[in-house]
């Protein structure tokens, strides 16, 4: 059996965007990113996240609005190689009347039945229900607090899920 996928969101899990704006979390570095004309984005990243993610027994994949830009801006700072990414195409920010997050259906389709874990700060019970109804393999939707980003308890949850597969 192939390894499970680990879908990675950037803003929230890797960039604790909701932390107090004047207080960069300990262990994080600041980068300024100009994805569009105008004011650059302030992004906080923890260089220890890359090695910690690589130590997990998953195939890593970006599942973020950054899409392929995560390989240019995020991966080098945290020590990840270039990763595949979910291309959300026309679903990017598309609202659904059932309350399911706009990423969820595309992630399920991308996984093609493979077991997966998904770390994000925006999943809900509607997403859990959608995945349970539309994905044949095991899945873990793991919410990460966007004020603090990925921490050891989050990595422990990912390791535990991997162990039961």
N, C-alpha and C positions, 0 to 999 in steps of 0.2 A: 504494500500500500504506500502511496506517495505521502509526503508530509502534508499536514494541514496548512491552509493559508492563514496568514495573519494580516488582516486589513488594517492599515495605519492611517488615522486621521492626523493632521498636523496641528491645527489650531484647537487647543484644549488639551489633548494628550501630550504632545511634544512641545508646544508653545502655550504655556499657561496664560493665555490672553486675558483672563478675568482676574488675575492677581492685581493687587493694588498697583496702579501705574507708576508710582514713584519707588516701588520696592521690588527690585529684581530678586526672584527666589535664589536662595543659596545654591551654588553649584552651576548656575546658568550663565551663559554668555549672551550678549546682545548683538544682533545683526540688524542692519537696515536694508530693506528689500524694496526695490522699485519695480513692481510688477506692471504698473500702469503709470502714465504721466501723472505728476502731482506729488503729493507728500509721500515719502517712503514709509513703509510699514515697519513698526518696531516689532521684532520677533525675539523672544527669549528661548534659547535652546540649551539643553544639558548634554555636553559631550559624552557623558557616561551612558546615555540612552542607546547609542549605536551598538557598543559592545554587549550591553545587556540584552538587546533585541536579537543580535546575532547568536547569542548563547542559547536562545530558545530553539526548540526543535520545530520550527515553522518555516514555510516559504513566505517571505515578507512581500507585501504589495501595498503601494500607496492607494488609499481610498479617501481622497481629499480634494477640495476645490483647487488646490495647487496643481493637481494632476502631474504631468511630467516636469513642471517647474520645481517640484520637490526634489528631483534629482540634482538640479543645479544649485539650489539655495539651501536646502535642509540637509540632504545626505552628507555632503562633505563636512559640515560643521559637527555632526554627531557621529561621524565615522561609519556611515553605511555606504555600500556600493550602489551603483545605479540599480534601481528596482523597477519591476513592471508597475504599471499603474492602471487603475480603473478609469476608463474614459467615459465620463458621464454624459458627454454630448448634449443632446437636446433636453436631457433630464436635469441638467445643472440648475439647481434652485427651483425646479418645477414643483409647485404645491399640488398635493393630492387631497381630494375631499375626504378620504378615509383616515387622514392623520398620519399615515405612514411617511416616514422621512423620505425625501427625494433620492437619497443614496441607496436605500434598501433594496429595491427591485433590481437595480443594476448590479449591486454586489452579489445578490443571489444568482443572477444570471451568469455573472463572471465565474462564480465558484463551481458551477456545473455539477453540483452534488458533492463536491469535495468537502470534507470537514473544514470549518473555518472558525476563527475568532476575529472579532472586529472591535477595536478600541476607538471610542468616539465619545464626545460629550453631549450628543444630541439624540441618542436613541430613546425610544419610549416603549410602553407596553404594546402599542400598535405595531411597532417594528418586530418585537418578539413574536407576536401573533402571526404576522406576515411570514416571517422566516419559518416558523413552525409549520405553517400551511403550504409553503412553496419550496422548501428546501428539504431534500431527502436525507442529507447527511447531518451529523451532529454540528451544532453551531453554538458559539458563545458570543453574546452581545455584551461587551463589558464597558460600562459607563466609567469615564474618567472625569474627575472634578477639574473644570477648566481654571480654577483658582490655584491649583497646585500641580497639575500635570501628572504624568506617570510616576508612580512611587513603587517601593518594594512590594506593598500588598497587591498592587496591580500585576506586577510580574509574577508574584506567587499564584494569583488566580489563573494566569495564562499557563504556568507550569502545571498546575493541578488539572486544568482542562485537558492539556496534552497527555498527561499520565493516564487519564481514563479512556482515551481513544484506543 
